[in-house]
Amino acid sequence: MDLNMAGVFFFIVFLSLNTVAGYSNGKVSKSCKSMRPGHGHARSTKASPYKISVDKNHFSPGDQIRVTLSGSAPGEPFKGFLIQARDTSNLSADAVGSFSLLSNADAQLLNCGSTKGSAVSHTSKSKKMEIKVIWNAPKNSPPSVQFLATVVQHYDVFWVKIPGPVVSQSNVSPPVLPTSATDQTTHPSALTKPFTSKGCGRTKSCLRDPVGCDPETDPKCHFLSFAGQEQSVVFELSGPAEGYVSFALSHDKWMGDDDVYLCVRRNEYVDINPAYVTGRTHPEVELQSTLRNMAWRWSDGVIQCTFQRNIQIPGEEHRFNLDTSYYIFLASGKAEHGMIHRHNRQPLISSEKKVISGLPGNLVGSRSPLIIKAHGALMLVAWISTVSIGVIFARFFKPLWPESRLFGEQIWFQVHRVLMTSTVLLTCCAFVLPFAYRGGWSHHAGAHPFLGCTVMALALLQPLMAILRPHPDSLRRYIFNWMHWSAGTIARIIAVAAMFLGVHQQALDLPSPWDTFVLCGFVVWDVAADLVLEIHNYHMIHKAKNVADDEEEIIHSSSEASEGDLFKKIVLAVYICGNLGFLITLLIAINDM
C-alpha cells in the first residue's frame, strides 16, 4: 500500500486549484435615497464622462419617455449605474414614476420607495457602453422631473447624481435647477513615522502577531493598538498587505454582525473607512463622518493607519459602543481599485473579550479556531498513526505469536481491528467538526472537503466489508481480500493528499514550508519501513526454499526464523517511534497556531 504513496504528490498538484469570488449584482436598494455606492470612497471630482439623454422634453401623465445613459464620447465604458427620476423642486425626495426595460440583460428594476420599478440598476460588473430604458410618467406626476444617474467606472471611481435633462408637463415652464451638494469627505493626512509597540500594556492595549512584535522594527508585524482619550478612543493599525488591513469588533468568534474598520491602499494613498458585516458577506462600507484625526502611511509593503472615534455614537447602530467588551479580529488581504477581496489568511482573533475603552493590556490571539484545530489533530492521529501502524501489523506480523491469543483471537488481528476501529471513530468525529464550524459546505476550501468526504465514505466501507467477509476457506475470500486492500489503499492515498492540502487551509495554515517537509518526511518514512519489511520477507522466503531436510539445517533455519522475528519487532518499534515523532511535531504546530 505504501509503495503507492508516491502518487500522492502528483495527485496534490492536480488538485491544488484556486477560486476567485466576485461581487456587484446591482441590488443596491440601500442606496435608493442617497444614490451613493457603498464603496467607502469619495466621488470623483473630475467632470463626468457620461450623460443622460431623453427622446422628448414634455410629457403628460401616463406618457412614456425613452431614457439613454451613455458616454459623452465613444470608448467610455462603465460597470455600474443607478437611474432615477425625481421631482425637480425637491431632488432629495423619493423617486418619481416607474421604468420599463427594453430587453436589456445588463439592467434590472429596483423598488425605491413605495413605487414598484422606480429605479434601474446594473445586473453585473461587466463593461457597458449604453443603457436604454423607458420611463413611465405617473398620474400624479409633479410639474417637472429631472433624471439623475450614478455611474461607477471602477470601484473607487464613480460619479453620484449626474444631472440629466429636465422634462416638464405641457404648458409648464422649466424650473431653475438647484445646485447639487458635494460630498463631505475628509481626506486623511500622511504619517511621518511608523507606529511603535512602546507603551503596550501600560498606556495602550495591543494585539500583535507574532506575539510581542514591534511594527517600528518588524515589517511582518500585524499590530493593533487602542487607548482611551477622554470620551474617545485612538486606534493604530499596521500590517504587511498588498491591498488592505482591517480589524473588527465582534460579540463572538464568528464572522457576522461586526463593526469593521478598513484601511485600503488606493494608488499612492490609503482610504480609512468604517464598515459593517452581516454574516459571511462582503463588508458594507460606510462614510467617514464617525471618524476623525485620520492619518496613514504606506511604505515597503506595510499599510499603517490611525483614527479617533467617540466611545458612543448615538443613532449609528453599526458603530458599537466602545465601553463594552468584544472579541477583536485582525485581517488583511488584496484590494483592486479600492475594492477589498477575501482576506488571504485566517483572521487573528483575540483569545478573550476586551473592553475597548478599558484599562491597557497585552492581548493574545489565534488564527485557527479551536474546533478546526481539533479537526486537524484528530485526522492526523487517525491517518498518520493508527491506520499506518494497523496496516503494517496486518501485512507483516501475522506469523508472529502464532500460538498466542488475545480475547480469543490472534494478536495481530486484535491489534489490527482495534487500530482500524479507532481510525474510523476518529475520522467520524473529525469529519463533522468543520461542517459545524462553517454551518455547511465551505466554498473556499478547494479540493480538501471533497477529498475528506471520499475518505469518510471509504473509511465507513471498510468495517462494513469486514462484517460481511466470507470465511477464510471460502472460494470467494480472494474477492474480499482485494476489495479490502484496494479500498484501504485508495483511502490512505487520498487521506495523505487531503492532509497536504489541509495544513494550508486558511482556518489552520501551519507554518510553510516546513509543514510540507514534515508530511513529506512521514511519507518517506512510511515507504521506507514498508520496503525494509518487504525485502526482509523476500529474504526469509528465499531462505526457506533452500533449506535441506536434515536436522542440522532445520535447527539452523529455526534459529534464523527467530532472528527474523526479532528483526521485524525492532523495525516495528523504530517505525512507531518515528511515526509518533512526525505526529507530535504536527500536533505541537497546531497547538501553537
N, C-alpha and C positions, 0 to 999 in steps of 0.2 A: 504493500500500500504506500509506504513512504517513498518508494522509488518514483512514484508518480507525482510527487510534490514539486518536481522541477517545473511541471506545467502550471503551477500556481502563479509564477512570475509573469508568464505570457497572458494568463487569464486576467491578472490585475491590470496590466497595461491596456488590455482590450476594454476593461470596464471603467477605467478612470476617465470619465466624461464630466464636463461642466455644463451647467444650465444657466440661463440668463432670464431674469424676470423683467416685466415692463409694467408701465402704468398708463395713465391718461386715457380714460374711456369716455371723457366728456360729460359724465354725470356730475355736474357742478352746481347742483341746486343750492348749495350753501352760499354760492357767490351771486345768487339772483339779485340781491339788494345792492351790493357794492360793485358788482361786475368785475371784481378783482380776483385774479388767480391766487390760490393759497400757496404760493411758491416762496414766500418769505423774502422776496427781492423788491426793490423799488422799480416802478415803471420806467421805461426808457425815456430819457429826456430829449432824444433825437426826434425829428419830425417823423410822423408815421408814414411808412411807405405803402399804406393800404387805404382804400377808400370805399365808401358805400354809395351806390347809385340806385335810383328808382326809375320806373318807366312812366310815372305821372306825378305831378305836383299838387293836384287837387283830388279830393275824393268825397264821396257821400257814404253815410253809414251802410254797411253791407258790401261795399266795393272791395275789390282785390287789387293789390299793388305788388308788382314784381320787384324784389329787392336783391341786389347783387353786391357781394363782398369780393373784392379783388385787389391786386397790387396796383399801385399808382403807375408803375412801369412794368414791363414784362420781366420775368425772371425773379419775382419776389414771392416765393412760396411761404406758406405759414403752416403750423401744425395744429394749433388750437384756436377756437373762436367762440364767442357768445354774442348773439344778436338779439336786441330788444327794441321795442318802440315805446316811447314814454311821452307823457303829457308835456308839451313844450313849456308850459307855465310852471311846472313842478317836476324837474328832471330827477329828483330824489324819490318820487313816488313809485308805486308799483308799475309793472309793465302793462301796456295797453294793447288790447286786441289779441289775436292769435295768428299763428303761422301754419302754413301747409308746405309739405316737402314736394320737390319736383323730382322724385325718383333718384335722389342723391344718396348713395351709400355712405358718404362722408358726413352727413348731417343727421341730427335727431332732434325731436321736440322735447322741451322741458316745461314743467309746470312751475312758473314763478308767480307766487301769489295764488289767488283763487281761480285764475283763468287757466284752463287746460291749453297746453301748447303755446304759451305766451312768450316763449323764447326758443332759440335754436342754438345748438352747440355741436361740437365735433363728436365723432364716434371712436376715433383713434388718433395717434400722433403721426400718422402718415402725412407726407407733404401734400399740400393742396394749393392750387393756383387760383381757384374761383369757386364761390358758393352762390347758388341762386335759390331763393325761396319765395313764397307768396305770403304777403301779409293781408289778413282779413280784418277790415275795419269793423269795430263793434257798433251795435245800435246806439249805445250811449257814449259814443266817441267824443273826446274833447274837441274844441275848435281846431287845434293844430297838434301835430305829433312829430317828434323827431326820432330818427333811427340812430341808435348807438351800437357800437361794436367794440368788444375787447378782442384783441388778436395776439396770439402767442407765436413768436417766431422761434425762440428757443426757451428752455425752462426759465432762464434768467433774463430773457429779452422779450418784453411784451409791452403793449400799449393798452391803456384802460379807457373805456368810454370814448372811443374815437367818434367825434361828432359827424353824423351823416346829414342827409337832406331833411328839411322840414316840409311836411305835406300838410295842407290845410283843407278844411271843408270849403266847399264852393261859397264864394262871396265873403270869405274871411281873409283879412289881411295877415300876412306872415308876421309873427311877433318878433320883438327884439330878443335875441338869444342871450342868456346869462353866461357869464364867464365860468368855465369849469374849474373846479377846485383842484389843487395839486396835492400830491402825497406829502404827508407829514412824516418823512423818513429821516431818521438820524443816522449819519454815516460815522462809524466808529473811527477812532484815531489809531495811530500805529504805536506799538510798544517799542521802547528803545533797548530793552534787555530782557533776557529770558526770566521765567519765574524761578524761585528757589524753594527748597524744602525747609529752609531755616524757619524755625517757629512752629513746625508741625508738632502737634500735641501740647503746645504751650500757648500760642496766640491764635492758632487756627487749626481746624480739623483737616486731615489729609487722607486720601485714599490713593494708594500707589501700586503699580505693577511694573517691575518686580518690587517686592516689599523693601521699603527703605531707600528706594532710588531717589535721585535728585535731578530734576529737569534742567537745572543750570549746567550740569556736567555730563549727564547721560542722555544722548539723543533718542534712546529707545525707551525712555521712562514715560509711562502713561500716568498722568498726575491730575488730581482734582483736589483743590483746597477751598474752604469756605470759612468765613469769620463774620460774626455779628458786628454790626456798626450802628448803634442806636436802634432805630426801628427798621433797619435793613440788613441785608447780608451781601458781602462781596465774594464773588466766585472767581477762581482761577482754574483754567482748564488747559491741559497741554498733552500732546502725544504725537508720535510719528504716524502720518497718514497721507495718502495720496489725495484725498478729497475733503474729508471732514473728521472732526472729533465731536463727541457729544456725551452728555450724561442725562440721566432720567431719575426722577423721584417716583418711587412705587410703593404701594401699600403691601405688596407681596413680592415673591421672587419670580413671578410670571409676567411676561411682557403683555401689556394691555392696560388701558385707562391710566396712563402715566403722564406726568408733567415732564416734558422733554426740552432740552436746550441744545441748540446746534451751532457749531462754528464751522462754516463751509467755505472752503477756498474757492474763489471765483477769479480766475486770471491771476492778477498780482495783489489782490487784497482778500480779506476774509469777511464774510457776512455773519452776523450774530443774530439769532432769532430764537424765540420760544416756539414750541410746537406741542402737539398733543397726539397721543397714540391710542387708538381704540382697537383692542385686540391685537392680533399679529398682522398689522397693516402698516402701510407707509405713513410716516408722521404727517399730520396736518399742520403745516407751518402757519404761524400767526404773526401779527405785526409787532414791531419792537416797542410799542408805546409803554409796555410794562417794565422795560429795561432802561438803564441809564449808565453813564460813565463807562461806556463800552470802549474797548481797545483790543488790538490784535497784533500778532507777529507771526510771520511765516519765514522760516529760514532752514535750509538744509533738510527739507522734508518734514520738519516739525511744525505743527499748527498750534498756536497758543492764542487764547482769548480770555478776556476778563470783563465782567459786568457787575452791576449792582442792581438789586431789586428789593422792594419793600417786603417785609415779613408777611404782611397781609395785603391782599389786593381785592377789595370789595367789588362784586359784580363780575369778576373773572373766575368762572367755575373751573377752568382748565389750569389756572395757576394755584397750586397748592399752598396752604399756609405753612410757613417755614418754622413755626413754633411747635410743629408736630413731628413725630419720628417716622422715617421712611427708610426702605432699602434703597441703595444707590446703585445705578447701572452706569458703567463706563464703556463706551463703544467707539469704534472708528471704522472708516471704510472709504470707498471711492465715491466720487461725485463727477457729474458731467453737466456742464452748463448750469451749475448751481443745484442740480437735482441729485439728491443723495441716493446711493444704491445700498443694498443689504450689507450690513457690517461683515467684514472679511474674517473676523474671529468672533467666537462666542463672547458676549459682553462680560466684563468683570463685574461681579455682583457682590456687594458688601455682605459679610457674614451675619451682621446684626443690623437692626434698625438704628438710626441715629437722628436725634433732634437737630435740625439744620442750624437753628439759632442758639443751640445749647452750648455747653462747655466744650472747649477744644479737646480733640482726641486723635489718636492714630488708628485708622480703620484698616482692617484686612478684608480680603475678599477672595473669590474663586471664580474662574471662568467655566468651571464644569459643575453642573448641578449634581447633588448627591445621588439622585435617582439614576442619572446617566453613569456616574462612577460605579454604582452597584451593577448596572447592566454590563459594563465593560469588564469588571472584576469577575463576575460570575461566568461570563463567556470565556474569559481567559483560563480560569480554573478548569472549566469543562473541556475546552478544545486544545489546551496545551498540555495539561497534566492527566486528568482522569481517563480521557479517551486514548491518549498516546500510550500510557502505561498499560491500559486494559488490552489494547491491540497487540502489543509486544508480548504480553503474558500469554495470550491465547495462541499466538503464532509460533512462539519458540520454546515455551515452557510446559507443554503438555506431557513430555516424557518424564519430567522431574516429579519426584514424590508419587510414584505410581501406586503405592500401597496405602498412602495416607489419605484420609478423608476429613472433610470439614462440613459438619451438619449433613452427613450422608452423601456428599458429592465430592468429586476430585477437587483438590486445592485450586488448580489452575482455573477450573470452571467457576468456582465460587468467587475467586478474585475478579475474574473477567466480568461475571454477572454484576457484582457489587459496583465495580468501577463504571460499567456501561449504564447501569441504572442511575447512578449518580450523575453521569453526563446528561442523560435525558431530563432528569429533575432540575439540574442546574440550568439547562438550556430553556426549559419551560418557564422557570422563574425569571430568567434574564429577558426572555422574549417579550413579556408583557410590559416591562418597565418603560421602554421608550414610547410605546403607544399610550401609556398612562401619562407620561410627561408631555407629549405633544398633543394629546387629546385626539389622536387619529394618525393618519399616514403623514410622513414627512416628505414634502415635495422638494426639499433642498439637500437630501442626503445621497443623491446619486444612486448608484447600484447597490449600496450597502444594505438597505432594507429588503431589496429583492433577494439578495444572497441569504440574508438572515431567515427569510420566510422559507426558502428552499431547504436550508439546513434544518430548520424546525420540522418540516414535513418529513425529511429523511430520518431524523432522529426518532420521530414517533413511529415510523415504519419499521425500524429495526426490532424493537421489542414485540411488535405485532407479528412479524415474521418468526421471531424466536418462539413465541407461544404456539404458532401453528406449524412448527417444523416437524418433518416426519422422523421416524425412528432412525437411529444411526445405520441400521441394516437395511433400510428401505431402498428400493431401486431409484426412488425419486430424491434421495438425500442430496445427490450432487446438485440438483436444481436449487435447493435451499442454500447450499454452500456457496454457489456462485452468486446468487441474488444477495445473500447476506454480506459477502465480501464486496460486491460491486456497490451496493448502497452505502456501506460504511466508507469505502474508499472515496466515492464521489462526495459524500458528506464532509469528510475531512479536508479534501482539497478546497471545496467551496468555503468551508469554515475558515481555513487559513487565509484565503483571498478576502473574506469578509473582515478578518482581523487587520490585514494590511490597510484596508480602506477605513476601517472603524477608528484606528488610532489617529486618523487625520480628520475625523468629523469635527465640525465646529463645536459641538457640545462636549467634546473630550479633548481633541487636538493635543496629543502628547508632544513633548519637545522633539523637533525634527532636526537632523535626520537620524539621530541615534535610536529612536524608537523603531525605525525601519531596520536598522542594523541589528537590533536585539531580536526582532522577529526573523530576520534572515539567519541569524545565528541559531535560533531554535530549529528552523527547517533543516539547516545543515547538520545540526546535532542529531536530529531525528533520523535523517537519511543515513548518517554515519553509523549510528547504532544498528540500524536495520541491515546495512551492508556487512558490518562486522559479524553479526549473528548469522546472516545468510552464508557468508564464507565459512564460518565455523561449522555450520550444519553440513555444508557440502563436504568439508574436510572429514567430518566424522562419518558420514555415509560412505564416502570413498574408502576410508579405512576399514569400515565394517565389511565391505565387499571382498577385501583382500585377506580377511582373517582366515587362517587354516583351522582345521578341525582338531588339532592336537591340543592337549590340556594346557601346555605352556603358553601357547598363543591365546587361548581362551582367557587364561588368567591375566595375561598382559592386556588383552582387549578390554577386560573388565576394569582394569586399573586405569586405562586411557579414558574409558567412559566416565569413570568417577572424576577424573581430572577435567573432562569436558564439561561436566555438570558444574563443577566449581568455577570454571572459566565463565560460563553463562551467568552464574549468580553474581560474579564480580562485575561483569558488563552491565547487568541489570541494576546493581547498586550504584555504579558510576553514572549510568544513564538517568536514574531517578534523581540523583543529586544535581546533575546538570540541568535536567528538566525543571526542577524546583527553583534552581538559580535563575533561569530565564523568567519563570513565572513571578518570583518575588521581586525581581528588578522592575518588571512592568507594573506590578501592583503598587510598589512604592511610588512610581511615577504618577500613577492615577491618584494616589492619596495626596500627592503634593500639588496637584492641579488646583 
